[in-house]
Each structure stands twice: as structure tokens, then as C-alpha cells.
Amino acid sequence: MNKEGLKIYDRLLELPLFQGMNHPDLESIIGQTRFGFLKLAPQKTIVKENDPCQELIFLVSGVASVTTTSDDHGYIITEELKAPAIIQPEHIFGLTQRFTKTFTTIEPCSFITLDREETKKLSDRYDIFRINLLNIISTQSQKLQRNLLKKYPSSLEERIVNWIRFRCLTPVGHKNIKIKMTQLANEINDSRLDVSRALNRLEEQGWLKLSRGNIDIAAVETAF
């Protein structure tokens, strides 16, 4: 295997879809699969919401920003995605084959891409690849189902925290939510005044910082 092949080999080992594969299989994949390679400078768009999802996009180095906009455009959630990661793999197949979030580079980022046809071929040829892909999609589905069965929060602060967590792509790290107090009160189904007081209590505890129409959270996993 040449130097470039070794570099690809090392990168694939970091990605969840290729974990567990043996050396001969990985060598065969590198030699027979058409991978795409991309490098982007900071503040460049990777994909936009509603772009067709025609390939798997692996973030192999760097940090990206993920922006989620509600259907009614009432709020916007921005968070970080760190390498290694896959960008919405659940949308390459199924009912909605479009990205539902906008991804932008925060720092220089490198990507490996794999189009739908190459993904199908690898799924047909390699059981481990197919099982890894199914595990990723199944895990996401199970987490969403489990959220619905969790005990209802006992306090307004917990309801606010859960509302934020359930709408984030990842359960850890920095989050920024642009939302008006009246909108959040409607989402939580409580009064604007009570929601404002609960947010101020969370700010006093150091979990978030408030400004007009903006909630900034340094590490969402630190609450409760």
C-alpha cells in the first residue's frame, strides 16, 4: 500500500462505519471504492438544509457548526460537531432524502465522501459495513423513542433543559438558541413570566447566559 493509501487507511479506521473491519477488507475497499476528498476553509458551507442527500459525508478533521431551524422559523439552534463524525447518514435512504440542518465549517475541515451507489456496493459486499450503518440508524431511532418514555420533568427548569436537549443533534457541548421569550413559553406551554424566572434561575446556577432573544450554553450536558 502506498503512502496515500496508508493515509486513507488510517482515516477509515477512525470512522464508525469501518470499525471492526480487518486489514484485507480495508485494503480491498481502498483499492476498489471511489471516495471523494474535500477540504474547506473556515466559514464555508458544507451542506444546507433541504439540499439533496446523495452521499455520505464523513468529517475526518476539524470542527463544524450545525444549525437547526424550526419549521415555523420561531427559533434557531446552533451547536458544534467535532471530527470524526458522519453528517446525517440517516437521510441517504428512506422517506426524506434531504439534509434537515445546515452545516458550516468553524475551522479548516477535511472530509471523505461516499456516494449512494458506492454505499450500496459496500453494504452488499461487507457485512460489517452494513451492520455498522444499521447500528447508527437504529441507535438514533431508539434514542428518540426512549425520550418519549422518560419521566416527565418535575420543575420548569428541567422542562426547559429537556426541550433544548431533545432538539440538539448531540447531547454534549456548546449550544446557542435564538428564540424569543414568548416563543419559548409557547413551546414549553407555560407563561412568559414563569419561563423568564426559570431561565434566570438557570443563569444564576451558571448553566446558561441570557441576552435579548438569545440563550447561550457552554456545555449542555452539565445540567441536572
Beta strands, then each sheet from edge to edge (+ up, - down):
strand 1: 36-40
strand 2: 45-47
strand 3: 55-61
strand 4: 63-69
strand 5: 75-82
strand 6: 85-86
strand 7: 102-105
strand 8: 109-115
strand 9: 175-179
strand 10: 209-211
strand 11: 214-217
sheet 1: 1+ 8- 3+ 6-
sheet 2: 2+ 7- 4+ 5- 9+ 11- 10+
end
